[in-house]
Amino acid sequence: MSRRHESPRTVRIVAALLAMVWIGAGVAALIAGVTVQRWLLSLAGLMALWYGVIWLFVARHGRRLTTREALTPWRLRH
């Protein structure tokens, strides 16, 4: 679907739901990785947390991010 056919409200709702799922999975993986002392699982948890934070930025802005914006979300312009 092209960007001109996307509703900002729909993008925000879907992005917020995806952010909740990714952050929840990241926290669970991080806790499990630390508990059983598996560094690879902990690394996957951190990556899932990062992906959830990116989805939070998408929900905040109401549009899909470019690749550069997704890699450096702290540099987004308002």
Summary of the structure (lengths in Angstrom):
residues: 78
radius of gyration: 14.4
end to end distance: 24.7
largest distance: 46.7
contacts: 214
relative contact order: 0.17
helix: 79%
strand: 0%
